[in-house]
């Protein structure tokens, strides 16, 4: 199902944890694995002096992280390909993903970013926005556990692609799959048309019914559907934690606005749940 995985390695410990989780998945799937470390470009005065000791010191943490990642992957009996580059990390990762024709990009989520204005980093936002490949985001210190999977489902085409991915994972690993829909009704809309509540509930129930039938027809046996009223990002994250889900799956259209993602749309806010890995299926 997953032929090749690209793992982005940086100098943070959270990327080493992401690699461990990716290695477990790669070993289970029989996937090939590519490890990439990208040193952010430096265009200051040191560049004019050529290959200086200061520039090499900037590169060293990334080289060391890549060497450590290579050794870790070998512990899992994988034979990783390693790529060390310099440039804009988001662009380099996306370019290599296309060149290597990977099926999945794994990136880490460092807790130090969570207190900042941009909660999950510009590089992560760019990869999620522009990638044609699925992305797996691993929060710092979290584990990828596939016993219970939560699919965030709505009426979008991207969500239907994500449904197929969640079904595949559930069938492969015997996971309990919960298909979750959160609907929100503005108070002013309800005041003008009280019937809108029943209409939205009917739409949500129909949507979940269709998704459930598809999953059943594909052979998923441990299957639940849940519907909640409220802001989607908040309801998804809270229910995933209450379910003790080991993975959240959701869809994302390619080429979405990075600005919107940075401002915290559903994808961004769910990624920022801090504890549960998120699989973003691209449409």
C-alpha positions in Angstrom: 0.0 0.0 0.0 2.8 2.4 0.9 5.7 1.7 -1.5 8.1 4.5 -0.5 8.2 6.9 2.5 10.1 10.2 2.7 11.1 11.3 6.2 12.2 14.9 6.7 15.0 15.1 9.2 16.1 18.3 11.0 18.2 19.0 14.0 15.4 18.6 16.5 14.8 15.5 18.6 11.1 15.5 17.5 12.3 14.5 14.0 14.1 11.5 15.4 10.9 10.3 17.0 9.0 10.9 13.8 11.6 8.7 12.1 11.1 5.9 14.6 7.3 5.9 14.0 7.9 6.0 10.2 10.4 3.1 10.4 7.9 1.0 12.3 5.3 1.7 9.6 7.8 1.1 6.8 8.9 -2.2 8.2 5.2 -3.3 8.5 4.4 -2.1 5.0 7.6 -3.3 3.4 8.2 0.2 2.3 11.4 1.7 1.0 12.5 4.8 3.0 14.3 8.0 2.0 15.8 10.3 4.7 16.3 13.9 3.8 17.9 16.7 5.7 17.8 20.3 4.4 20.0 23.0 5.8 18.3 26.3 5.4 20.1 28.6 2.9 22.3 31.3 4.3 22.9 34.3 2.1 24.7 36.6 4.5 28.3 37.9 4.5 29.8 34.5 5.4 28.8 33.3 1.9 31.2 35.8 0.4 34.1 34.3 2.3 33.6 30.9 0.7 33.5 27.6 2.6 34.1 28.9 6.1 34.2 27.2 9.5 31.1 29.1 10.5 29.1 27.9 7.6 30.2 24.3 8.3 29.1 24.7 11.9 25.7 25.6 10.6 25.5 22.4 8.6 26.9 20.1 11.2 23.7 19.6 13.3 21.8 18.6 10.2 24.5 16.2 9.1 24.7 14.6 12.5 20.9 14.3 12.6 20.9 12.6 9.2 23.7 10.2 10.3 21.7 9.4 13.5 18.6 8.8 11.5 20.4 6.5 9.1 21.7 4.4 12.0 18.2 4.3 13.5 16.6 3.1 10.3 19.1 0.3 10.0 18.1 -0.9 13.4 14.7 -1.5 11.9 16.3 -3.6 9.1 15.6 -0.8 6.6 18.0 0.3 3.9 17.5 4.0 3.8 18.6 6.3 1.1 19.9 9.5 2.6 19.9 13.0 0.9 21.7 16.0 2.4 20.8 19.3 0.8 20.9 23.1 1.3 18.1 25.4 0.3 14.6 26.3 1.2 13.4 23.2 3.2 9.8 23.2 2.0 10.7 23.4 -1.6 13.5 20.8 -1.3 11.3 18.3 0.4 8.5 18.7 -2.1 10.9 18.4 -5.0 12.5 15.2 -3.7 9.1 13.7 -2.9 8.2 14.1 -6.6 11.6 13.0 -7.9 11.5 9.8 -5.7 7.8 9.2 -6.4 7.1 8.6 -2.7 3.7 7.7 -1.4 4.0 9.4 2.0 5.9 12.3 3.5 6.5 12.1 7.2 7.2 15.3 9.1 7.7 16.1 12.8 5.8 18.6 14.9 8.0 20.3 17.5 6.3 21.4 20.7 8.4 24.6 20.8 6.4 25.9 17.7 3.1 25.5 19.5 3.4 28.7 21.5 4.3 30.8 18.5 2.0 32.7 16.2 2.5 30.1 13.5 1.6 27.0 15.5 3.1 24.3 13.3 5.7 26.1 11.2 5.9 27.6 7.7 7.7 24.6 6.3 5.0 22.2 7.5 2.3 24.6 6.2 3.9 24.7 2.8 4.3 21.0 2.5 0.7 20.4 3.5 -0.6 23.1 1.1 1.5 22.2 -2.0 2.2 18.5 -1.7 0.6 16.0 -4.1 1.5 13.2 -1.7 -0.1 12.2 1.6 1.5 13.6 4.7 1.8 12.1 8.1 2.5 14.7 10.9 4.0 13.2 14.1 3.8 15.4 17.2 6.8 15.4 19.5 7.0 12.2 21.7 3.7 10.8 20.2 3.3 7.2 18.9 1.6 6.1 15.8 -0.9 3.5 17.1 -3.3 2.0 14.6 -5.7 0.1 16.9 -8.2 3.0 16.7 -8.4 5.4 13.8 -10.6 8.5 13.7 -11.6 9.7 10.2 -12.8 13.3 10.1 -15.4 13.2 7.3 -17.4 15.9 5.5 -18.9 16.3 2.0 -15.8 17.4 0.3 -14.0 15.4 -2.5 -10.8 15.5 -0.4 -12.7 13.9 2.5 -13.9 11.0 0.3 -10.3 10.4 -0.7 -9.4 10.3 3.0 -12.2 7.8 3.6 -10.6 5.4 1.2 -7.2 5.8 2.9 -8.8 5.2 6.3 -10.5 2.1 5.0 -7.2 0.8 3.6 -5.4 1.3 6.9 -8.3 -0.3 8.9 -8.3 -3.4 6.7 -4.5 -3.7 6.8 -4.1 -3.4 10.5 -7.5 -4.6 11.8 -8.2 -1.1 13.2 -11.4 0.1 14.7 -12.5 2.9 12.4 -14.7 5.7 13.7 -16.1 8.0 11.0 -16.7 11.4 12.6 -18.7 14.4 11.3 -19.0 17.7 13.0 -21.6 20.2 11.8 -22.0 23.8 12.8 -25.0 26.0 12.5 -24.7 29.8 13.0 -27.1 31.2 15.6 -28.3 33.9 13.2 -29.1 31.3 10.5 -31.1 29.3 13.0 -33.1 32.4 14.1 -34.1 33.2 10.5 -34.9 29.5 9.6 -35.5 27.2 12.5 -35.8 24.3 10.1 -32.2 24.6 9.2 -31.2 22.5 12.3 -33.2 19.5 11.1 -31.9 19.9 7.6 -28.3 19.9 8.7 -28.8 16.9 11.0 -30.4 15.0 8.1 -27.5 15.9 5.8 -24.9 14.8 8.4 -26.7 11.5 9.0 -27.0 10.8 5.3 -23.3 11.5 4.8 -22.3 9.2 7.6 -24.6 6.5 6.4 -23.1 6.5 2.9 -19.6 6.4 4.3 -20.5 3.6 6.7 -22.0 1.5 3.9 -18.8 2.0 1.7 -16.6 0.9 4.6 -18.8 -2.1 5.3 -18.8 -3.1 1.6 -15.0 -3.0 1.6 -14.9 -5.4 4.6 -14.4 -3.1 7.6 -15.9 -4.8 10.6 -14.9 -2.7 13.6 -16.8 0.4 12.6 -18.5 3.3 14.3 -20.1 6.6 13.1 -20.3 9.7 15.4 -22.0 13.0 14.7 -21.4 16.1 16.8 -22.6 19.7 16.7 -19.9 22.3 17.0 -16.8 23.8 15.5 -15.2 21.0 13.5 -11.6 21.5 14.5 -12.4 21.6 18.2 -14.8 18.7 18.1 -12.4 16.5 16.0 -9.5 17.0 18.4 -11.5 16.6 21.6 -13.3 13.5 20.4 -10.1 11.9 19.2 -8.6 12.3 22.6 -11.7 10.9 24.3 -11.6 7.9 21.9 -7.9 7.4 22.6 -7.4 7.4 18.9 -3.9 6.6 17.7 -4.3 8.4 14.3 -6.6 11.1 12.9 -7.2 10.9 9.1 -8.5 13.9 7.2 -8.5 15.2 3.6 -6.9 18.3 2.3 -7.2 19.8 -1.2 -3.8 20.5 -2.9 -3.0 24.1 -3.3 -5.0 25.4 -0.3 -4.0 28.8 1.0 -1.0 28.8 3.3 -2.2 31.9 4.8 -5.5 30.3 5.8 -3.5 27.3 7.2 -1.4 29.6 9.3 -4.4 31.3 10.6 -5.7 28.0 11.8 -8.3 26.3 9.6 -9.6 22.8 10.4 -6.4 21.0 9.1 -4.1 23.4 11.0 -6.1 23.2 14.2 -6.3 19.4 14.2 -2.6 19.1 13.5 -2.1 21.3 16.6 -3.8 18.8 18.9 -0.2 18.1 20.2 -0.6 14.4 21.0 -2.1 12.4 18.1 -0.5 11.8 14.7 -2.5 13.2 11.8 -2.6 11.6 8.3 -3.5 14.2 5.7 -4.8 12.6 2.5 -4.3 14.8 -0.5 -6.9 15.3 -3.2 
